[in-house]
Amino acid sequence: MWWKQHKWKVLIPVLIAAVLAGAFWYGGNAPGARGWTVPANEASQPMLESDLHNTAEPEQTQEPSAVPEPEETAAEHTPEPDTKEEPTKATPEQTAEPSASRQPQQSRPSDQPEMAINPETGKDQYLTDPVPKGKPLPVEPQDVTIGTTAYSCTISISCATILDNLDLCDPEKKELVPEDGWILEPMTVTFYQGESVFNVLQRTCKQQKIHMEFEDTPMYNSAYIEGIHNLYEFDVGELSGWMYSVNDWFPNYGCSRYQLQDGDIVEWVYTCDLGADVGRGFTENRGAN
C-alpha cells in the first residue's frame, strides 16, 4: 500500500539521477577524454575538437612562434646589401673613366692638323711650302677666335745688320738707324689666346709709339710688314727687308698665320741679304714676314 502511494516519489529522483549520470557520462568523463582505449577514429575527433576549444591558447603560442616580423626584418635587411652594392657597381664606371681619358691621348696624333699640299705645285692654297717636321703649322686668321686668357711672350726689333751695310743704305734713312741697332730691345708683353705674331707686333708698336706699316696680301692670307721705324724693304739694297723668327726658327709663312704660345720669343730683324745675314735665306714667299 505504501509503495503505491509513494512509488513516484522514489522513481522520480531515481530517474533524475539516471539522467544526470548519463549527462555526466557523455559530457566530460567519457573514456576518450580520460585517455582510455577507444577506437582510433573516435579518438581523433576529441583531439580536433579540443584544438578548436583551445584555439585561444595555441593562437597565443603561435603568434610569438610565427613572428612574421622577423621575416619582414630579414627582408628589410636585404636592401641594405643592395645599397652597398651600388658603390661597387659605380667602380666599373670609375674604371671606365681612365679608359676614356686614354682615348684623347691616343687620338691626339690624328687630331693634329695637316697641311693640304697641292701635288701639282707642292704648296698649300696660300703658296706655302711644307712646314718642316716638328714645327708649328700655320693657323688661318679667319679660323681663329681671340680668347680672354692672357699669356706672355718676348718681342724685340733689331736693324743691326744695317750697321754693316751703311754704304747700301738710303742716305735719307741712315739717321734712323740706332747706334746699337735696337729699335726695341727684348721686352715681355701680354697677348691673348689665339693671337698671332702680327697681332702682338701691331699692338706693341702702337704702345711703344714705333712706326709700323703693313700690307694685306690675300694671296698669302697674311699681313706683309713693309716698314718698321720708317725703315722699309729695299732701303738697304734690293735684297733687304723685314723678317721674323720665333724661338730661333724663321717660319716660311706670314706673321698673321703664326699663332703664339705662352713663352714664345719673337724677334723682328732687318736683313740686307735675303736672310743670309740673320741666319736664314729669304724665301720667295712674301708671306714669310
DODRENTI-143016 format. One record per residue (C-alpha): residue in three letters; x, y, z. Coordinates in steps of 0.5 Angstrom, whole numbers, plus 500, padded with zeros to 3 digits. Last residue first. Example, Ala and Ser with C-alpha at 12.3 -4.5 7.8 and 13.67 -1.06 7.14 Angstrom:
2
SER527498514;ALA525491516;
***
This chain:
289
ASN714676315;ALA715670310;GLY708672307;ARG713675301;ASN714667299;GLU721668295;THR724666301;PHE730669305;GLY736665307;ARG736664314;GLY741666320;VAL741674320;ASP746675315;ALA743670310;GLY736673311;LEU735676304;ASP742680304;CYS741686308;THR736683313;TYR732687318;VAL730683325;TRP724682328;GLU725677334;VAL719673338;ILE721669344;ASP715665346;GLY713664353;ASP706662352;GLN704660345;LEU703665339;GLN699663333;TYR703664327;ARG699666321;SER699673321;CYS706673321;GLY707670314;TYR709663313;ASN716660312;PRO717661319;PHE724663321;TRP726659328;ASP730662333;ASN724661338;VAL720665334;SER723669328;TYR721675324;MET724678317;TRP724685315;GLY727688308;SER733688304;LEU736684298;GLU735690293;GLY739695297;VAL739698304;ASP732702303;PHE730696299;GLU724694305;TYR723700309;LEU726703315;ASN721708318;HIS721705325;ILE718699322;GLY717698314;GLU713693309;ILE711688314;TYR706683310;ALA700682313;SER697675312;ASN693670307;TYR699669302;MET695671296;PRO690676301;THR697680302;ASP695686307;GLU700691307;PHE704693313;GLU707700316;MET710701323;HIS712707327;ILE714706334;LYS710709339;GLN711704344;GLN704702345;LYS703703338;CYS709698336;THR707693342;ARG700693339;GLN702692332;LEU707687333;VAL703683338;ASN697682333;PHE702680327;VAL706675332;SER699672332;GLU693672338;GLY689666339;GLN689666347;TYR691673349;PHE698677349;THR702680354;VAL709683353;THR716682356;MET721686353;PRO727685348;GLU730692346;LEU726695341;ILE729699335;TRP736696337;GLY742697332;ASP747700337;GLU748706334;PRO740707332;VAL739707325;LEU734713323;GLU740718321;LYS742713316;LYS735713312;GLU736720308;PRO742717305;ASP739710303;CYS743705306;LEU748701302;ASP754704304;LEU751703311;ASN752696310;ASP755693317;LEU751698321;ILE745696317;THR745689320;ALA743692327;CYS736693325;SER733690331;ILE726689334;SER725685340;ILE719681343;THR718676349;CYS712673350;SER706673356;TYR700670356;ALA693672358;THR686668357;THR681673354;GLY680669347;ILE681671340;THR677667336;VAL681664330;ASP679661323;GLN680667319;PRO687668322;GLU689662319;VAL693658323;PRO700656320;LEU703649322;PRO708649328;LYS715646327;GLY716639329;LYS717637321;PRO719643317;VAL713646314;PRO711645307;ASP712650302;THR707656303;LEU703658296;TYR697660300;GLN693654298;ASP699649300;LYS705648296;GLY708642292;THR705646286;GLU702640283;PRO701635289;ASN697641292;ILE699641300;ALA694641305;MET698642311;GLU696637317;PRO692639323;GLN693635329;ASP687631331;SER690624329;PRO696625333;ARG692627339;SER687621338;GLN691616343;GLN692621348;PRO684623348;GLN682616348;ARG686615355;SER682619359;ALA676615357;SER680609359;PRO681612366;GLU674614366;ALA672606365;THR675604372;GLN670610375;GLU664607371;PRO667600374;THR667603381;ALA660605381;LYS657598381;THR661597388;PRO658604390;GLU651601389;GLU653594392;LYS652597399;THR645599397;ASP643592395;PRO647590402;GLU642594405;PRO636592401;THR636585404;HIS636588412;GLU629589411;ALA627582408;ALA630580415;THR626585418;GLU620582415;GLU622575417;PRO623577424;GLU616581424;PRO612575421;VAL613572429;ALA610565428;SER613563434;PRO610569438;GLU604569435;GLN603561435;THR603561443;GLN598566443;GLU594562438;PRO595556441;GLU592558448;ALA586562444;THR584556440;ASN583551446;HIS576549444;LEU578548437;ASP584544439;SER580540444;GLU575539438;LEU581536434;MET583532439;PRO576529441;GLN575527434;SER582523433;ALA580519439;GLU573516436;ASN577514429;ALA582511433;PRO578507437;VAL578508445;THR583506450;TRP582510456;GLY586517456;ARG581521460;ALA577524455;GLY576518451;PRO573514457;ALA568520457;ASN568524464;GLY566530461;GLY559531458;TYR557524456;TRP558521463;PHE556527466;ALA550527462;GLY548520463;ALA549521471;LEU544527471;VAL539523467;ALA540517472;ALA539521478;ILE533525475;LEU530518474;VAL532516481;PRO529522484;ILE523521480;LEU522513482;VAL522514489;LYS517520490;TRP513516484;LYS513510489;HIS510513495;GLN503511495;LYS503505491;TRP509503495;TRP506505502;MET500500500;
***
